Amino acid sequence: MTNPLPKRVLALDPFSRGVGYAVLEGRDNLVDWGLKTTRRADNHKASRAIESLLEWFQSDVLAIEDWNAADSRRCRRVEVLLDQIASVKQKRLQVRLITRRELRMIGPQSQTNTKYGRACLIADHFQELRPFLPRFRKPWMPEDDRMAIFDAVGFALAYLENSAGPATDPTKKIVSRAATQDAQE
């Protein structure tokens, strides 16, 4: 019996001057990631950038934040953009909305409660993202644009975690390598 090919998941996370994206094929294969900048808050330019990403990657699933969820804290402009993205009609493209609750389920609760904790967990899992990890943000500092990459990877991982069905093996969740080494000792 052959295993089916893993679904290609494109995850998007809009930020103030563009959109962060990540493409995964399965839980452990990060195909591409990055930022598409628009230089300023402009939904028209962001929509064009997103259309080019959809066309380029030919993904099976598009994972984005559920802006209607009770715990979502998006401004009206980004909500409109996410609504436009979700209404994209393409053949074989499934749009999946990810809530913050689902996003926190990608790893241990103690690490996934904060954005920075999730970003560190993701950087431990995908070593190629380690150089892009922003430094810890103090309350008076603005959020680094690169955090959108980590949010996008988190959306893709949350989709992959939930698409496995209710019988998901808890050992398959992302666990930092440090936690794995501590458990072995």
BAFI-3210 file (N, C-alpha, C; in Angstrom, 3 decimals, decimal comma, padded with zeros to 6 digits):
// residues 185
n [1|2|3|4|5|6|7|8|9|10|11|12|13|14|15|16|17|18|19|20|21|22|23|24|25|26|27|28|29|30|31|32|33|34|35|36|37|38|39|40|41|42|43|44|45|46|47|48|49|50|51|52|53|54|55|56|57|58|59|60|61|62|63|64|65|66|67|68|69|70|71|72|73|74|75|76|77|78|79|80|81|82|83|84|85|86|87|88|89|90|91|92|93|94|95|96|97|98|99|100|101|102|103|104|105|106|107|108|109|110|111|112|113|114|115|116|117|118|119|120|121|122|123|124|125|126|127|128|129|130|131|132|133|134|135|136|137|138|139|140|141|142|143|144|145|146|147|148|149|150|151|152|153|154|155|156|157|158|159|160|161|162|163|164|165|166|167|168|169|170|171|172|173|174|175|176|177|178|179|180|181|182|183|184|185]
n.u [000,840|000,628|001,630|-000,384|000,371|001,664|-000,415|-000,138|000,244|-000,509|000,052|-001,034|-000,318|-001,360|000,257|001,097|002,440|002,280|002,375|002,950|004,156|004,019|004,891|004,053|004,636|003,373|004,137|006,843|008,194|009,191|008,644|008,818|009,114|008,473|008,282|006,029|006,165|004,367|005,010|003,310|000,200|-001,958|-004,589|-005,184|-002,694|-001,695|-003,543|-002,924|-000,329|-000,895|-002,459|-000,491|001,126|-000,657|-000,982|001,654|002,458|000,470|-001,174|-002,940|-004,393|-005,375|-004,421|-005,538|-005,948|-008,782|-010,729|-013,158|-013,421|-013,872|-011,581|-009,936|-007,893|-007,842|-007,403|-009,848|-009,187|-007,473|-009,238|-011,050|-009,324|-008,652|-011,175|-011,530|-009,506|-010,403|-012,610|-011,689|-011,975|-010,866|-009,964|-009,826|-008,777|-008,822|-010,035|-009,030|-009,895|-008,163|-008,270|-007,144|-007,052|-006,720|-004,231|-002,663|-002,546|-000,500|001,718|003,340|001,389|002,579|004,535|003,248|001,513|002,210|003,074|005,805|006,818|005,654|006,944|009,622|009,423|008,705|010,980|012,846|011,972|012,080|015,003|016,014|014,611|015,602|017,545|015,791|014,279|012,856|014,130|013,225|010,285|009,775|007,256|006,980|007,944|007,468|005,863|007,940|008,166|008,894|007,725|005,348|005,968|006,399|003,892|002,420|003,567|002,742|-000,077|-000,242|000,800|-001,119|-003,358|-002,476|-002,212|-004,866|-006,102|-005,500|-007,434|-009,592|-008,237|-005,590|-002,198|-000,720|002,023|002,972|002,858|004,500|007,443|009,897|013,387|015,017|013,305|012,813|015,353|015,726|013,780|014,809|017,022]
n.v [-001,174|002,157|005,304|008,230|011,229|014,003|016,751|019,971|022,821|026,158|028,835|031,935|035,112|038,195|041,345|044,685|045,901|044,148|040,633|037,603|034,371|030,778|027,560|024,265|020,784|018,257|017,587|017,943|019,044|021,902|023,895|026,517|029,928|033,274|036,897|039,056|042,229|045,342|047,875|049,755|049,922|048,425|047,040|046,348|045,996|043,976|041,945|041,390|040,387|038,090|036,675|036,109|034,386|032,248|031,380|030,687|028,617|026,650|025,310|022,874|023,450|026,360|028,057|030,254|032,877|032,720|035,273|035,920|034,680|034,629|035,287|036,664|039,380|041,448|044,292|046,294|046,650|044,469|042,399|042,716|042,148|039,444|038,344|038,711|037,028|034,540|034,174|033,428|031,809|029,000|026,187|023,092|024,210|024,335|026,291|026,955|028,006|029,054|029,060|030,920|029,246|026,714|027,169|027,293|024,644|023,305|022,494|021,973|023,353|025,174|026,368|027,341|029,354|031,998|034,262|034,539|032,288|030,248|030,839|030,291|027,537|026,649|027,480|025,796|023,379|023,679|024,224|025,902|028,233|029,468|031,673|033,740|034,288|036,694|038,905|038,782|040,549|043,557|045,236|047,914|047,887|047,673|045,002|042,724|042,395|039,923|038,078|037,360|035,321|033,158|032,967|032,223|029,706|028,431|028,426|026,673|024,334|023,933|023,385|020,966|019,401|019,230|018,104|015,494|014,229|013,213|011,221|011,835|011,267|012,154|012,294|013,107|015,794|018,953|019,151|020,769|020,328|020,457|019,796|017,162|016,024|016,390|014,683|012,231|011,918]
n.w [000,000|-000,898|000,420|000,489|-001,346|000,454|001,408|-000,012|001,769|001,918|003,925|005,199|006,655|007,181|007,723|008,882|006,695|004,509|003,733|005,426|004,582|004,325|003,130|003,382|003,067|004,432|007,933|008,453|006,313|005,192|002,598|001,462|002,558|003,707|003,300|001,741|000,845|000,922|001,337|002,569|004,406|002,432|000,965|-001,677|-002,996|-001,349|-001,892|-004,561|-004,244|-002,768|-004,605|-006,500|-004,992|-004,573|-007,182|-007,863|-006,045|-006,204|-004,264|-002,214|000,016|001,741|004,506|006,896|009,372|011,520|011,457|012,520|014,907|018,467|019,947|018,235|017,242|015,176|013,041|011,306|008,568|007,997|008,557|006,444|004,318|004,910|004,611|001,861|000,934|001,859|000,287|-002,156|-005,194|-006,413|-008,347|-006,704|-004,342|-000,967|001,621|004,858|008,021|010,834|014,300|017,202|019,354|018,178|017,130|019,399|020,016|018,737|020,042|023,272|025,871|027,642|026,111|023,842|024,516|024,114|021,433|020,924|022,210|020,645|018,243|018,893|019,382|016,809|015,406|016,565|015,574|012,759|011,628|009,640|009,894|012,114|011,897|011,280|013,449|015,439|018,015|021,504|022,218|023,842|025,844|024,897|022,374|018,800|016,948|015,263|011,742|010,745|012,388|011,251|009,488|011,194|012,368|010,124|009,532|011,838|011,433|009,258|010,417|012,413|010,844|009,645|011,908|012,799|010,604|010,647|012,013|014,803|016,128|016,532|017,134|020,108|020,397|018,004|017,827|017,584|019,284|021,091|020,437|022,657|024,761|024,072|024,372|027,114|028,086|027,346|028,963]
ca.u [000,000|001,424|001,134|-000,771|001,265|001,207|-001,052|000,640|-000,501|-000,022|-000,513|-000,800|-000,576|-001,154|000,746|000,809|003,006|002,390|001,854|003,907|003,651|004,783|004,368|004,467|004,137|003,527|004,548|008,287|008,784|008,953|009,035|009,209|008,584|008,970|007,417|005,744|005,878|003,643|005,553|002,349|-001,046|-002,699|-005,223|-005,123|-001,363|-001,593|-004,336|-002,138|000,774|-001,482|-002,823|000,731|001,531|-001,575|-000,675|002,999|002,610|-000,547|-001,401|-004,221|-005,080|-004,971|-004,693|-005,471|-006,545|-010,227|-010,882|-014,461|-013,368|-013,993|-010,285|-009,166|-007,686|-007,394|-008,028|-010,890|-008,552|-006,995|-010,426|-011,546|-008,371|-008,836|-012,449|-011,267|-008,681|-011,230|-013,608|-011,014|-012,553|-009,940|-010,173|-009,152|-008,197|-009,650|-009,663|-009,224|-009,729|-007,512|-008,486|-005,989|-007,088|-006,094|-002,830|-001,980|-002,530|000,562|002,796|003,031|000,666|003,477|005,312|002,439|000,625|002,626|003,574|007,250|007,012|005,358|008,004|010,800|009,114|008,771|012,386|013,523|011,548|012,599|016,258|016,234|013,951|016,309|018,097|014,729|013,571|013,110|014,437|012,063|009,709|009,361|005,924|006,991|008,494|006,504|006,113|008,805|007,436|009,247|006,851|004,289|006,421|006,181|002,444|001,980|003,969|001,844|-001,374|-000,098|000,939|-002,415|-004,188|-001,995|-002,520|-006,305|-006,561|-005,244|-008,635|-009,608|-007,366|-004,212|-001,242|-000,158|003,476|003,286|002,890|005,840|008,066|011,243|014,448|015,516|012,384|013,012|016,601|015,510|012,987|015,652|018,009]
ca.v [000,000|003,370|006,439|009,333|012,375|014,981|017,947|021,202|023,821|027,533|029,585|033,370|035,964|039,604|042,275|046,071|046,305|043,033|039,339|036,532|033,122|029,544|026,435|022,991|019,513|017,405|018,302|018,146|019,519|023,318|024,102|027,908|030,876|034,622|038,060|039,860|043,552|046,309|049,163|050,424|049,169|048,553|045,754|046,032|045,435|042,705|040,969|040,990|039,538|036,813|035,987|035,569|033,236|031,149|030,895|030,114|027,393|025,658|024,519|022,193|024,048|027,703|028,201|031,641|033,098|032,915|036,640|036,042|034,001|035,544|035,721|037,322|040,807|042,034|045,563|046,171|046,520|043,088|041,556|042,807|041,412|038,017|037,981|038,598|035,827|033,354|034,028|033,064|030,619|028,315|024,742|022,220|024,924|024,319|027,352|026,499|029,073|028,563|029,917|031,010|028,042|025,658|027,534|026,937|023,186|022,691|022,036|022,038|024,563|026,129|027,077|027,921|030,398|033,303|034,264|034,301|030,885|029,454|031,094|029,528|026,130|026,441|027,614|024,566|022,288|023,990|024,939|026,923|029,465|029,989|033,026|034,724|034,466|038,021|038,878|038,918|041,894|044,211|045,824|049,189|047,673|047,173|043,623|042,542|041,863|038,512|037,231|036,877|034,033|032,136|032,788|031,462|028,308|027,928|028,141|025,454|023,201|023,721|022,680|019,594|018,710|018,979|017,312|014,084|013,673|013,223|010,200|012,273|010,773|013,331|012,329|013,682|017,247|019,520|019,300|021,298|019,335|020,518|019,025|015,751|015,608|016,322|013,494|011,070|011,837]
ca.w [000,000|-000,977|001,185|-000,389|-001,311|001,446|000,876|000,031|002,522|001,888|005,049|005,061|007,814|006,837|008,741|008,505|005,404|003,586|004,148|005,658|004,034|004,510|002,372|003,966|002,538|005,604|009,151|008,579|005,070|004,935|001,208|001,259|003,533|003,468|003,433|000,555|001,403|000,098|001,807|003,454|004,558|001,181|000,681|-003,107|-003,263|-000,627|-002,645|-005,739|-003,771|-002,378|-005,848|-007,109|-004,179|-004,868|-008,531|-007,886|-005,262|-006,567|-003,053|-002,047|001,157|002,157|005,939|007,360|010,687|011,599|011,950|013,191|016,205|019,603|020,454|017,178|017,502|013,925|012,704|010,268|007,255|007,842|008,487|005,066|003,486|005,175|004,000|000,420|000,719|002,104|-000,775|-003,400|-005,828|-007,294|-008,393|-005,742|-003,207|000,229|002,554|006,240|008,995|012,046|015,460|018,100|020,192|017,384|016,993|020,644|020,151|017,937|020,913|024,700|026,266|028,291|025,096|022,772|025,015|023,598|020,057|020,923|022,571|019,446|017,258|019,333|019,148|015,359|015,006|016,991|014,685|011,426|011,883|008,618|010,329|013,293|011,700|011,104|014,713|016,024|019,440|022,379|022,127|025,082|025,634|024,189|021,030|017,805|016,555|014,097|010,597|010,545|013,193|010,354|008,943|012,222|012,493|008,951|009,751|012,878|010,822|008,452|011,343|013,070|009,872|009,503|013,167|012,875|009,463|010,933|012,632|016,258|016,695|016,344|018,119|020,760|020,267|016,699|017,935|017,578|020,594|020,878|020,577|024,033|025,596|023,730|024,979|028,556|028,358|027,139|030,036]
c.u [000,891|000,788|000,727|000,241|000,756|000,579|-000,104|-000,231|000,213|-000,722|-000,100|-001,114|-000,302|-000,601|000,625|001,332|003,170|001,779|003,017|003,312|004,584|004,085|004,939|003,867|004,374|004,070|006,017|008,953|008,354|009,509|009,563|008,550|009,107|007,932|007,239|005,338|005,169|004,052|004,615|001,085|-001,921|-003,283|-005,146|-003,774|-001,183|-002,375|-003,593|-000,986|000,257|-001,891|-001,595|001,248|000,647|-001,265|000,669|003,064|001,583|-000,851|-002,785|-005,072|-004,501|-005,386|-004,491|-006,155|-008,053|-010,474|-012,215|-014,485|-013,364|-012,647|-009,401|-009,078|-007,110|-008,113|-008,994|-010,276|-008,100|-008,170|-011,005|-010,633|-008,531|-010,147|-012,296|-010,486|-009,543|-012,237|-012,988|-011,616|-011,526|-010,243|-009,296|-008,470|-009,202|-009,144|-010,012|-008,924|-009,219|-007,757|-007,214|-005,913|-006,416|-004,597|-002,036|-001,863|-001,376|001,712|002,380|002,418|001,591|004,279|004,447|001,456|000,963|003,126|005,060|007,567|006,744|006,455|009,271|010,609|009,234|010,206|013,205|013,199|012,103|013,842|016,523|015,560|014,665|016,886|017,041|013,960|013,885|013,453|013,160|011,597|009,297|008,033|005,919|007,503|007,393|006,849|006,952|007,984|007,702|008,388|005,706|004,677|006,098|004,690|001,914|002,354|003,066|000,464|-001,316|000,007|-000,371|-003,363|-003,781|-002,294|-003,992|-006,808|-006,324|-006,439|-008,527|-008,669|-005,895|-003,339|-000,589|001,358|003,904|003,335|004,323|006,308|009,480|012,285|015,005|014,617|012,543|014,275|016,460|014,740|013,824|016,638|017,450]
c.v [001,244|004,460|007,538|010,473|013,383|016,192|019,126|022,275|025,162|028,266|031,043|034,087|037,410|040,388|043,683|046,464|045,136|041,763|038,362|035,242|031,967|028,445|025,162|021,841|018,489|018,215|018,678|018,706|020,954|023,633|025,518|028,764|032,253|035,686|038,692|041,230|044,434|047,737|049,958|049,583|049,397|047,182|045,371|045,405|044,086|041,611|040,482|040,082|038,146|036,008|035,383|034,361|032,017|030,532|030,164|028,747|026,310|024,719|023,878|022,873|025,435|027,863|029,663|031,740|033,269|034,272|036,841|035,367|035,035|036,076|036,379|038,820|041,481|043,352|045,341|045,967|045,085|042,120|041,550|042,021|039,902|037,511|037,817|037,326|034,574|033,124|033,684|031,772|030,066|026,835|024,083|022,943|024,946|025,417|026,886|027,653|028,473|029,552|029,962|029,789|026,879|025,912|027,162|025,428|022,528|022,166|022,103|023,390|025,616|026,936|027,802|028,978|031,773|033,162|033,943|032,851|029,961|029,608|030,324|028,035|025,790|026,530|026,404|023,410|022,458|024,855|026,045|028,251|030,143|031,399|034,122|035,017|035,846|037,904|039,114|040,369|042,392|044,940|047,124|049,061|047,231|045,728|043,586|041,903|040,374|037,557|036,681|035,549|032,921|031,900|031,959|029,985|027,676|027,596|026,845|024,222|022,889|023,003|021,207|018,771|018,317|018,121|015,827|013,432|013,645|012,212|010,555|011,770|011,978|013,401|012,937|015,202|017,728|019,683|019,782|020,218|019,318|019,696|017,527|015,232|015,480|015,053|012,227|010,861|011,347]
c.w [000,000|-000,140|000,223|-000,271|-000,282|000,762|000,993|000,664|002,404|003,024|004,914|006,360|007,431|008,025|008,167|007,129|004,443|004,144|004,338|005,132|004,362|003,719|002,980|003,176|003,643|006,769|009,183|007,338|004,792|003,553|000,991|002,332|003,175|003,723|002,058|001,088|000,383|000,437|002,698|003,513|003,332|000,813|-000,784|-003,467|-002,567|-001,352|-003,877|-005,345|-003,404|-003,607|-006,515|-006,323|-004,470|-006,226|-008,564|-007,215|-005,571|-005,393|-003,050|-000,983|001,423|003,613|006,337|008,716|010,575|012,261|012,661|014,552|017,330|020,073|019,396|017,467|016,260|013,682|011,529|008,880|007,009|007,808|007,076|004,127|003,676|004,581|002,487|000,109|000,837|000,988|-002,127|-003,938|-006,809|-007,247|-007,346|-004,577|-002,065|001,160|003,957|007,180|010,302|013,181|016,311|019,010|019,459|017,233|018,239|020,838|019,388|018,784|022,359|025,079|026,880|027,270|024,085|023,246|024,475|022,169|020,024|021,282|021,393|018,410|017,623|019,094|017,660|014,871|015,447|016,051|013,268|011,602|010,860|008,971|011,495|013,049|011,563|012,389|015,291|017,500|020,232|022,382|023,501|024,811|024,835|022,747|020,057|017,434|015,277|012,976|010,387|011,373|012,346|009,713|009,937|012,464|011,327|009,092|010,809|012,332|010,022|009,355|012,057|012,120|009,782|010,752|013,228|011,726|009,671|011,612|014,138|016,888|016,514|017,485|018,785|020,659|018,940|016,748|017,954|019,007|020,339|021,127|021,997|024,958|025,328|024,381|026,486|028,913|028,222|028,277|031,313]
res [m|t|n|p|l|p|k|r|v|l|a|l|d|p|f|s|r|g|v|g|y|a|v|l|e|g|r|d|n|l|v|d|w|g|l|k|t|t|r|r|a|d|n|h|k|a|s|r|a|i|e|s|l|l|e|w|f|q|s|d|v|l|a|i|e|d|w|n|a|a|d|s|r|r|c|r|r|v|e|v|l|l|d|q|i|a|s|v|k|q|k|r|l|q|v|r|l|i|t|r|r|e|l|r|m|i|g|p|q|s|q|t|n|t|k|y|g|r|a|c|l|i|a|d|h|f|q|e|l|r|p|f|l|p|r|f|r|k|p|w|m|p|e|d|d|r|m|a|i|f|d|a|v|g|f|a|l|a|y|l|e|n|s|a|g|p|a|t|d|p|t|k|k|i|v|s|r|a|a|t|q|d|a|q|e]
***
